[in-house]
């Protein structure tokens, strides 16, 4: 099942939709029966609605109404336009990316025994076709990072690895757009360089966990049609169960939390010479089975 958050054109408030075969969208709030304890007006409300919400969606998908709208006639937002918390991110989670970064930084670090976690502010989240802001007075070292996004369903704390996948609601595409000089400027803390407004494109859809093999998905990133990253989630160094287990140690994960699972080799700063995006560029981020985002780089 694929879901979106969209607005009718020319304008309208964001609302969740069910994507049918052929790319048409059914308005979820308008076509599901009222269900106690479930708010169908937003994606977060649906995810927080648990089994009751999922049952209603399954019924809608099994017998969709005639009324629908073409995806080309709406504006797509990030599936969760404003997460309730920071997006949890993972650094150095593909072996080749770890090695290219260590080589570029002339750092003889050992392979990590524990995942590296950081976060992006909710205000960084933007839509799958929105323009990524570019302000040369702040930085010009704008880099790309294709990543598989994981959305938590049932929450939990101290989740065991063997139970972790029961807590996944679905998957989406994320680009962890990064301002490299800002990332390194603040005492080694990555948060600032990762959290500028509009630097977390997400979408175009949210695919429910039962419809996708997360462990074998091709991930690619292109700039102006040139492939910069091309890998597969099977090469994740720390797999999803381990990430969820470690992240939830002593810290409650809640429905709708988002985890960005790390990027493969091919980032701009590690190239020789380094490559960065500039205004007028087109950033394309694609994951097999989910879709492709197309984000222009603005001025």
PyMOL commands that set and color helices and strands:
alter all, ss='L'
color gray80, all
select helices_A, chain A and resi 28-31+43-48+50-62+71-73+95-104+122-124+161-167+180-185+191-194+209-211+233-235+240-247
alter helices_A, ss='H'
color red, helices_A
select strands_A, chain A and resi 2-8+15-19+24-27+69-70+74-77+87-91+116-120+125-126+142-143+146-152+168-176+178-179+200-208+218-223+226-232+258-260+282-287+291-296
alter strands_A, ss='S'
color yellow, strands_A
deselect
rebuild
show_as cartoon
